[in-house]
Amino acid sequence: MIGTLLLVGSIPLDTPQEVFETFGAPLGKYLFAVPDGEVGPRRHWISRVHYQVLAAHPELEVVQGPAPDENGIERQVPGSVKDAWWFRVKEGVARVRFGDPGWRLGYARDAINSYFVFTVMRERRVLPPHLRFQVSIPMVNSVLPPRIFPDQHDIEKIRPGYEEATRAEIAKIVEKIPAKDLAIQWDCSTEVQDAYGGIPGYALEGAIDRNLEQVRNLSLHIPSDVALGYHFCFGTLGGWPRFQPDDLGQLVNLANAFITASGRPRRLDSHSDSGSHRRIIFCSAQELEATRCSRLSRRNP
């Protein structure tokens, strides 16, 4: 029963306690790990990093941000790709750097705070004792996609520093949360789009390989006792799915390349032993919240 279900992260509730009580309690016996719901600003996924971290960075300039709403009030979250945050590296900056290692991006802070709630809920037997605490973090190339940099040369100036800051966040999380209690999930959307040749100006040939360096530089630093996973997403900005491929073959290739680069012996196959394509099971937290049901609905991709 354990490991039958996976919650990839975002849940439409306001606090980790609500998430653990609403979903962790009824679904816990089916789960290997439970996320905190990516509550608060993290529900905005990469946009949260854009407006909280990048927009105020002294080595970056904001080229554009989301337009105000119909009442003229600021919006921090874009409604479409055209309305997204855009940035430019300031003249004379060769590499964008991020200070306050381990805390600058906010992922370690939120994980440590939510883990405390997790341990309390487990001690009170709201959550079953086998559950790990799941931390979901967007992969570097997804946080910094080519579409948010009008000057594509800026990408290579910012990604190394952001990767370093992400590695520091992971180190802090691993330092503060016991490995036996921890599961880390990398969220990958731009990487999936790139693997299918969906990023303008980037060739399909070599797409998977150009996304592997970040995996090697981050996942290999995660202790083997910490559970590690990847969430490959077709994207939601402007509507879900942002794009939908004809088949999942290239996604399987991407997943296997990431797993290999992680140094952990696992492999996916795009076909079952009988030769038929495997089905992918999807369920949104919104559906679960609406139905208040512990049974997952199943949809074909």
DABELZI-V269558 format. One record per backbone hydrogen bond with DSSP energy under -1.0 kcal/mol. CO is the residue of the C=O (numbers start at 1). NH is the residue of the N-H. If there is no record, write none. Layout:
co={CO;CO}
nh={NH;NH}
//
This chain:
co={1;11;15;16;17;18;19;19;20;23;24;27;30;32;34;37;39;40;41;42;44;46;47;48;49;49;50;54;57;59;61;64;69;73;81;86;86;88;90;100;100;106;107;108;109;110;111;112;113;114;115;116;117;118;119;120;121;121;122;128;132;133;135;137;139;139;140;145;146;148;151;152;154;155;157;158;159;160;161;162;163;164;165;166;167;168;169;170;171;172;173;178;179;181;182;183;184;185;186;187;188;189;190;191;192;193;194;199;204;206;208;209;212;213;215;218;219;223;227;229;231;235;236;248;249;250;251;252;253;254;255;256;257;258;259;260;264;272;276;284;285;286;287;288}
nh={4;13;19;20;21;22;23;24;25;27;28;30;5;132;134;11;42;43;44;45;47;50;51;52;53;54;55;57;60;90;88;86;72;69;84;63;64;61;93;103;104;110;111;112;113;114;115;116;117;118;119;120;121;122;123;124;126;127;125;131;34;183;185;187;142;143;144;148;149;87;154;155;158;159;96;162;163;164;165;166;167;168;169;170;171;172;173;174;175;176;177;181;182;133;227;135;229;137;231;139;233;193;194;195;196;198;197;202;207;210;211;212;216;217;219;221;222;226;184;186;188;242;239;252;253;254;255;256;257;258;259;260;261;262;264;263;266;275;272;288;289;290;291;292}
//
